Amino acid sequence: MYYTYILYSLKSKNFYYGYTEDLQERYKLHQTGQVKSTKPYLPWKLVWYAAFENMKLAKEFETYLKSGSGKAFAYKRLVHSEVLKKDAGVVN
């Protein structure tokens, strides 16, 4: 299985979108500062993930989530906390 996931930075109030084959290990790497792009924004909270049969599907969904319409979908349907939306600068 492959996973597409969304992290939320408790420091910067931003979201990070990614995909991986080993979600637990990848999350651990994010939390311990071993991922260059997320290190400055520690700590992270895993707020959503989905499993896919293959890497292609997981990567395609990650790419979609990074698009404007994908972010709108994520804020409306995947990230349910109003506090997270407000912190991320999403206005209803």
Backbone torsions as a table, in degrees:
resi	resn	phi	psi	omega
1	MET	NA	151.8	174.8
2	TYR	-124.0	152.0	-173.6
3	TYR	-126.3	138.3	167.7
4	THR	-106.3	137.2	-174.0
5	TYR	-141.8	161.2	176.2
6	ILE	-126.1	127.8	174.3
7	LEU	-108.7	153.5	176.5
8	TYR	-124.1	125.8	179.5
9	SER	-82.5	120.8	177.1
10	LEU	-73.1	-17.5	179.0
11	LYS	-86.3	-54.6	-174.6
12	SER	-94.1	-12.1	-178.3
13	LYS	66.5	25.9	178.6
14	ASN	-106.1	162.8	175.8
15	PHE	-103.4	152.0	174.9
16	TYR	-129.1	134.5	-179.0
17	TYR	-113.8	134.7	179.8
18	GLY	-152.8	175.6	173.2
19	TYR	-142.0	154.6	-176.1
20	THR	-163.0	164.3	173.9
21	GLU	-91.2	-26.9	-178.6
22	ASP	-124.3	93.6	-174.0
23	LEU	-63.4	-43.9	-178.5
24	GLN	-62.1	-45.0	-180.0
25	GLU	-66.4	-42.1	-179.4
26	ARG	-64.9	-41.4	177.8
27	TYR	-62.6	-41.2	177.8
28	LYS	-60.2	-41.6	177.8
29	LEU	-62.8	-41.4	177.0
30	HIS	-62.1	-45.9	-175.2
31	GLN	-68.8	-25.0	-177.6
32	THR	-100.4	10.7	175.3
33	GLY	75.5	21.0	-177.9
34	GLN	-92.8	1.5	175.5
35	VAL	-110.0	114.9	-173.0
36	LYS	-54.1	-43.4	-175.1
37	SER	-72.3	-20.6	-177.9
38	THR	-109.9	-11.7	-176.5
39	LYS	-53.7	-44.3	-177.4
40	PRO	-66.6	-12.0	-172.0
41	TYR	-113.0	19.6	177.5
42	LEU	-60.0	149.3	-3.0
43	PRO	-86.4	163.2	179.9
44	TRP	-114.8	150.7	175.2
45	LYS	-122.9	129.5	175.3
46	LEU	-76.9	116.1	-175.4
47	VAL	-108.5	-14.9	179.3
48	TRP	-166.7	146.8	170.9
49	TYR	-156.0	158.8	176.5
50	ALA	-142.0	147.9	179.2
51	ALA	-99.2	141.7	178.3
52	PHE	-129.0	153.4	-177.9
53	GLU	-66.5	-31.3	-176.7
54	ASN	-145.1	167.0	-176.7
55	MET	-63.4	-37.5	-178.0
56	LYS	-58.2	-46.5	-179.7
57	LEU	-65.3	-43.0	179.8
58	ALA	-63.1	-43.7	-179.3
59	LYS	-66.9	-41.0	178.1
60	GLU	-62.2	-40.3	179.7
61	PHE	-70.2	-37.3	175.5
62	GLU	-60.4	-45.4	178.8
63	THR	-59.8	-42.8	177.5
64	TYR	-61.2	-45.4	-178.7
65	LEU	-62.2	-26.7	179.3
66	LYS	-80.6	-11.7	178.7
67	SER	-80.7	166.2	178.9
68	GLY	-58.7	-47.7	-179.9
69	SER	-69.3	-32.4	177.8
70	GLY	-67.2	-39.8	177.3
71	LYS	-65.6	-41.6	178.0
72	ALA	-60.8	-43.2	177.3
73	PHE	-61.7	-45.8	-178.9
74	ALA	-61.4	-45.4	-179.5
75	TYR	-64.6	-34.7	-177.4
76	LYS	-83.6	-37.9	-170.8
77	ARG	-113.5	-24.4	-172.5
78	LEU	-107.4	-36.7	-178.6
79	VAL	-102.4	98.0	-167.7
80	HIS	-83.7	-17.7	-174.7
81	SER	-76.9	123.7	177.5
82	GLU	-62.8	-32.1	178.9
83	VAL	-64.1	-44.0	178.9
84	LEU	-62.7	-42.3	179.8
85	LYS	-61.5	-46.2	-178.9
86	LYS	-64.0	-44.7	179.2
87	ASP	-62.5	-31.4	-178.2
88	ALA	-83.6	-3.5	177.3
89	GLY	87.2	18.0	179.3
90	VAL	-86.0	126.7	-179.5
91	VAL	-106.9	129.9	179.7
92	ASN	-83.4	NA	NA
